[in-house]
Amino acid sequence: MNDLTNSLALLGKPYTLTKSRIGAVTKVFSQVYLCDPRALKELFDKVNEKLGQLNPSDVKFSFLISYSDKTHHDGVVGDLQNFDKIATGKQTERVVLHWAAEHLIDGHENETSITVRISNPINPLVFLQAALSKSPNDIDNLEFEMGSTCATVNGSGQIYAEEVFHSINLWVEARNKPHPFMSVHRIYGKYEWLIDQLSLSILPILVLSGACAYFHALFEEKALIALAPVLFGGFMILRDFGRGLNSKMAYWANKSKFFSVFQLTNGDDDALAKVAASSKNSCIKLGLSAAGSLILNVLAGIICFYLLKS
């Protein structure tokens, strides 16, 4: 068991060791928001205010900014208060803020630590790391939900931890929320099932019906039997075409909802511009592909009508 624990700990780095024996509680906040230097400073003040209630003898703070190229930027209180934007040209992947406060509980020394991990949605490894950073006995406290913020309070009772989580939740709710650049994906999401049925079911059936009627007028029944495998193959090809089109439309619709939550570096600003351009492009593709699917079905229905009529 010790070997397993040590192996998992290596995967969870950077993890923190504390003097507390009370245990840890972790909570995941599912709301997505925009995070800039001003927001981090507000979070710093809120958590410091909660730690002040413990009458600590010493409070240590540090933060870590991880970039998409696997490099990092370490800092302490002075660095956080002074920077308005880090001119690295890199895109931020996540931010880890860590507080450690030494204080007394019933005359005994204790250390309460608070760790807040903010990541671009959605990165499950951040939450796995949060789980591995804790004692194996406390891993059941982790809520495995997909979100962008994970907070861990180590060395406090449940009531105080919930107060910290409530304070962080108020901070999350006060943040500016990202909005999609275009709303075509909302219309697609509302009628996704109908659009899927058009390209996946109705179009192949209409084309097959029209082909059967056309060949029935040209050939005898024996020839139609020989053409049956060809018609069936054409039906399956159209089904695969419809399935591929539906998959592309779902991809383009979902892509317009992706958003980088950070605005800490000039690289983040560049990433936001790329997301905006990509989202707009995806929405145009989504609209064109949905319109094309509808036009194909209408044409197939018209052709089928005339073939059956003749």
C-alpha positions, -999 to +999 in steps of 0.1 A: +000+000+000+029+024+008+044+017-026+011+025-043+007+057-023+043+069-032+037+061-069+005+081-069+021+110-051+047+113-079+018+117-104+002+144-082+032+168-081+034+196-073+017+186-040+020+202-006+030+188+028+014+204+058+017+201+096-020+195+100-036+162+110-072+173+107-076+163+070-086+180+038-119+189+020-121+196-017-148+212-037-152+218-075-169+249-088-185+243-122-190+278-134-168+291-161-156+328-159-130+352-171-099+354-149-076+384-150-050+398-126-076+420-109-097+389-102-068+371-087-061+400-064-097+400-052-095+363-045-063+369-026-080+395-004-110+373+002-090+342+013-067+364+035-098+378+052-110+342+060-076+332+073-075+363+095-104+348+115-080+321+127-056+347+143-026+332+126+009+338+138+022+335+102+007+333+068+026+322+037+014+327+002+027+315-032+012+311-067+021+291-098+011+300-134+014+271-158+015+278-196+005+256-225+041+249-234+047+232-200+067+261-185+058+278-153+059+312-135+064+312-097+055+341-075+048+354-040+026+382-026+047+410-040+046+395-075+009+391-074+002+426-062+025+443-088+017+425-121-011+437-143-001+415-172+028+391-178+043+398-212+053+363-220+034+357-253+023+323-239-012+310-232-021+303-196-032+267-189-038+270-151-031+290-120-025+275-085-028+297-055-016+284-021-019+298+014-005+283+046-014+298+080+001+287+113-022+291+143-033+274+175-063+251+180-070+245+217-034+254+225-019+230+199+000+242+168-019+237+135-014+247+099-044+254+078-037+255+041-060+266+012-052+257-024-072+271-053-066+256-087-081+275-117-077+258-151-090+263-186-120+241-190-119+212-191-088+196-177-096+165-156-059+160-147-062+191-125-088+175-104-069+142-103-039+161-090-061+177-064-072+142-053-036+129-052-025+159-032-046+148-003-043+120+022-055+087+008-080+085+036-096+118+026-099+111-012-136+104-009-141+141-001-134+150-037-163+157-059-155+145-094-173+171-114-161+189-145-154+225-139-128+252-140-121+258-103-110+234-076-105+245-040-089+224-012-089+233+025-065+213+046-062+215+084-096+228+093-130+216+104-159+211+080-177+243+091-147+265+084-140+248+051-176+255+040-172+291+049-141+293+027-159+276-001-188+300+002-164+329+000-148+315-031-182+308-046-192+344-041-160+354-059-168+331-088-203+344-091-190+380-092-167+373-122-176+382-158-189+352-176-178+344-212-205+346-239-206+329-273-197+351-302-227+338-322-259+320-312-263+296-342-252+267-320-282+273-297-306+269-325-287+237-336-288+224-300-326+229-299-333+211-331-303+187-332-324+156-333-345+168-362-315+179-382-298+145-375-328+126-387-329+147-419-294+137-430-293+103-414-327+088-421-350+109-443-325+117-471-313+080-476-349+067-476-361+093-501-331+087-524-336+049-522-374+052-528-368+074-558-341+050-572-364+020-568-392+038-586-369+048-614-354+014-619-388-002-617-399+018-647-368+008-667-361-029-658-380-061-652-384-075-617-355-100-621-332-071-629-344-052-598-334-082-577-299-080-591-298-043-583-309-048-547-273-051-533-263-019-552-293+000-538-286-013-503-249-003-507-260+032-519-283+035-489-255+026-464-232+051-482-257+079-478-262+069-441-224+072-436-224+105-454-252+117-431-235+105-400-203+122-410-222+155-417-239+153-383-206+147-365-191+177-382-221+199-373-219+188-337-182+196-337-187+231-351-216+238-327-195+227-297-164+246-308-182+279-306-187+273-269-150+268-261-133+298-244-100+305-227-108+317-191-075+335-186-065+371-195-032+371-176-007+374-205-006+390-239-005+354-252-040+349-236-052+379-256-039+364-288-056+331-279-089+349-273-087+365-307-080+330-323-110+316-304-132+344-316-122+339-352-125+301-350-159+303-333-172+326-360-159+304-387-174+273-370-208+290-368-207+299-405-198+262-413-226+250-390-252+272-407-241+263-442-240+225-435-274+226-418-288+246-448-271+221-472-286+192-454-321+207-456-317+216-493-305+180-501-336+166-484-360+189-502-344+181-536-345+144-528-382+147-519-390+166-551-372+140-573-388+111-554-422+127-559-418+130-597-403+095-601-431+079-581-457+100-600-444+087-633 
